[in-house]
């Protein structure tokens, strides 16, 4: 089974219906998984928001918001507990403000990482958008340490259309990655082990996926960024 969040059913910040993505993805992969011909276990996950409580996986499909929230200032004072919203932002991009004489909030768009964490305590901070909310694909994560240490997923495809109800663009990329892995990996190699062996340049060459500067996380500034938050100190 695919590990996935519940999307519209009970998630408080869904960007898509993760259950629908799972159904369409497994329809596309049904024959391959029924035959069990992959080199090793393949753990798939989908998450309906960028917080990714679907977890680490060999291949993860995650929502990707691409613009900061749009604030309905007329509703903030009546609906939102502003200190809670400010504290919830992981990069301290939200601060109290007065707009048209009413208590409201403002977003520092240079800091905002478009995660959507501000939406649950403050629905007037709308971030989900049919045009600007996309899907991204991450690979190479695993929780187990039986034969090697746990690994984090890495971003390999972004900006894919959140195109319900069948998500053909997402499924095409997922199947391409898995079929390349199936054809090239050695027996019992997990997807992360295969990538470690061939290297990221050959991964993108073999899959034919475009590589940009925004892919593969080699950034080391999270400590400084998290220290700027008003509720995370270390």
N, C-alpha and C positions, 0 to 999 in steps of 0.2 A: 504494500500500500504506500501511497505518497503521503508524507507528513505535510499537513497543511493547516493553515488557520481557517476559520469558518466564514470569513468574508462578511457578507451582509447579515448573517444570522445573529452573531452576538459580538463582533469586534466593534470597538467604539471609534476607530479611525480608519475604516476600510477605504482603500483606493480602488478596489475591484472585488469581484466575487471569486475568491481563491478556489472555492469548490468547483466552479465552472471551468477554471483553467485546468484543474486536475482532470476533470472528465474529458475535456478535449485532448489533453496531452496523452492520457492513457489510451484513448481511442486510436491515436496516431502510432502509439508504441506497442499496442496490444500483442501483435504477433511476435515481436522480438522478445518481450518479457515472458510470454507463454512458453517459448522455446528455451528460455534460460541459456542463451548462447553468449551472453556478455562475459568478458574475461573474469570478472569478479562481481561481487555485490554492487549494485548501483542504487544509492539512496537519493531519491528525488524529494524536493520540498517546494511548496509555493507559499507565499506570504501576501496578505492583502494590503500591507502597508510597508513602509521602509524600515520599521523597527525590527522586522524579520523574526517574529517569535516562531516561525516555522523551523528555524534552527540551521545549523551547519549541515551541508549535504554535498554529495558528489556533484550535484547540479541543482541549483536553486533559482526559481523564478520569483522575482521580487518587484513590487510596485516602485516606481521612480517618479516622484513629483519633481517638476522642473521649474517651478516658479514659487516665490514666497506666498504666504496666505493673503487673500483679499479680505480686508476688515470692514464689516458693517458697523460703523462707529455709533449709529443710532441705537444698536441693541446691546453693545458691550456692557454699559453700566447696569442694565437690568438682568442680564443673563450670566455674565462672567464674574468669577471671583478673581480679580486682577492679580493679587499676590501669588495665587496658585498658578496662574498662567505664566507669570514671570519666572517663578521657580522651576517650572516644568521644562523650560527651554534648555537643552544641553549645552548650548554655546552662548548663552546670555545675549541673545539677539532681540529680546522683547523687553520693553520698558513701559511704565505708565506714561500717559500723556493726556492732555486736555485738547479735545477736538470740538470746535464749535461750542465751547463753553461746557462740554459734558466730559465726565471721566471716561477715558478710553485707553487704548494701547497703540504703540507704534512698533514697527519692525525695522531693525537695522539690516537691510537687504545684503550688505556686504558680508555680514556674519551668518545670515540664515543659511542652513543646510537643507531646507525644504523637507524636513523629516515628518512633519504633521503632528508632532507631539502636543502642540498647542491647541489642537482642535477639540479634543474631548472635554477639557474644562471650559472651553469657550467656543461653541459652535459658530458664533459670528466671525471667527477667524477661518474662513473657508479656504481650504487648500486643494481639495480634490477638484479636478477640472477635466471634462471630456476631451479637450484638445491637448492640454499640457501635462496630464498624468500619463506616464508611459510604463512599460515593463522593461526590466533589465534581467540579464542572465549572468549568474555567478557560478564558478566551478571550482572544484578542488578541495572542498571542505569535508571533514569527517570528525566524529566525536571519539571513535574507538582508538585505543592505543595498543591493540593486541600485537601488531607487527611493526608499527611505527607510531610516532607521536601524533596527536591530534593536529589538524590543520584548519586554517580559516579559508573561506571562499574568497575568490578573486573575481572582479568584474571583467567580463569578456565581451559582452554585447549590451548596448544601452539604447534608449530611445525607440524601443519597439512599440508599435501601436497596441493600445489596450482595446483590442478589437473583438468585443463579444459578438456572438456567443461561441465562436469556434477558435478564435485567436490563431489564425493560420500563419502569420508571420513569426510568432513565438514558437509554435510547434515545428516550423521548418528549421529554425536555428537549433532547437533542442535535438531534433532528430539528426541533423547534420553533425553535431558534436558527438552524440552517442554512437553513430555509425562509424565515424572516424576513429573513435576510441576502440570500438569493437574490432575494427580491421587492423589496427596498428599495435594495440597493447599486448603485452605478454600475458600468459596465463597467470591468474591470481593477482594481477596488478590492479589496484584501485585507480580511479581516475586521477587522483592527486599524484600517485606514484608514477603513473604513465607520463604526466606532465613534467614531473621532476626529472625523469630520465631523458626526455627529448628536449626539454627547455621550452620556454614561452615563445621564442621566435618561431620554432618549428610547429608549435601548436597552432599559431595563427596561420602559418603557411599551409599546413595540412587541412585545416578546417575551412580556409578561404575567408575567414572573418576579417573585416577591416580593423586595423589597429590604430588607435589614437592615443594622444597623451593622457586622456582621461581614464584609460583602462589599466588594470593591474596596479593595485594599491601598494606603492612603495613610500608613502608619506609617513613622516616621523614626527609630525607636529601636534599629535593629539594631546599630549601631556600639557603643553602650554595652553591649548585651546580649552581643555576641560578645566584648567585652573582659573580661567577667566569667568567661569560660571559662578553664579551667586550661591550655589548649594553643593558644589563638588570641590573639595579641598584635599590636596595631598602633597 
